């Protein structure tokens, strides 16, 4: 069986707010994640709010897919006696040497992590970055490079500084474009020669389903959401422009939350419905960020909704000229969409996955494993964009059991990995897709973004910590650790 390319970037992926901890150390300012409580599969995560003028307090429930709406004048706040999972997360801040050694032992060629914006600019308008924040990441990159692990850096992974919301009103404000570009430029200059791969906005299309943590809006409507997306596209294009000026070796990717969408039946109405979902929730973001222009269906939708974008002369050319170099995406499964309700119920996932797929098995959170989703996704995206691709998230959350002797037998994760690696392998070998790499999500256990739980674990390495933040933070290798090590060592040939 054919191998993966020699320079294929095998690795794992994380995000600062779910993994790093040290939320108030090293001069870092607070983000929206730092005021977001834990939740569960059935209980949404929450954000406390207060209306400063009246002192009235309340709690906002983050329901996935429901447009955000805080009461008028309310601002997010920290609630007393409340556990906030991002504060400690799984403490990469203090464990990075140990964790990177474990990644090296697995044979990682790359490691995806994000930089917390308010660690670099605790005061967004300041012209001087926070040296302690820069130094932390520099130490991490040096440690990675010591083992020959290539850093893949997300510049914004659900990282909304509180100041961005309170002072600027979130991403709908055009001023934020310059603030972000100052941040990305500072980072790329400082780490020139150390970091070659950047992603601008994690799952940029997640703003379709969850706006407070992605674009920092306390109230959303067609106009503010559209303007926020535009401002992020411009910030992304100007980051690509800066990258080319700083170091032509740097490659900047977009990051899309993707899932192949299956029409529920062969009823043409279902097929049309599925096509529109794919365009509106996923593809149009890549049409702009990778393709360089707004698709007609989006412009028509704006017209229907009375949306008028605030743009400047020359920006359309910038979007086109500085489209991203490659398209990275997360893909955990597929979605089923249609117009018939046959009572099969809703599926779980990191997007609006639609109905349950009766052909697939799901985990306890309703996320189904689709053995063909990566090959289908890779073909769909390459056919449309003809740019190199990179799978930067894929994986399965499970409440792993630690045996008496400390071992963790995560065969379900190994089975998931095998099926997904086979799917990628076929896309490369049978379909000729240029795939740069694969970073499994949450390679070392971290906090779930959707639920704030610890028990929804993705790692090859177990971290001793429970849903209330109790635990020693001790790291232990799961069976999948040895499996992935073998896969990497054999360049994807030994999948048994
Ligand atoms: C993606 C996010 C990640 C991650 C992952 C798994 O949408 O980019 O941050 O957490 O989904 O989701 P969850 O943590 O909810 O299981």
Boltz pocket constraint, residues with backbone or C-beta under 6 A from the ligand:
constraints:
  - pocket:
      binder: B
      contacts: [[A, 15], [A, 18], [A, 202], [A, 203], [A, 257], [A, 330], [A, 350], [A, 393], [A, 397], [A, 441], [A, 447], [A, 448], [A, 449], [A, 450], [A, 451], [A, 456]]
      max_distance: 6.0
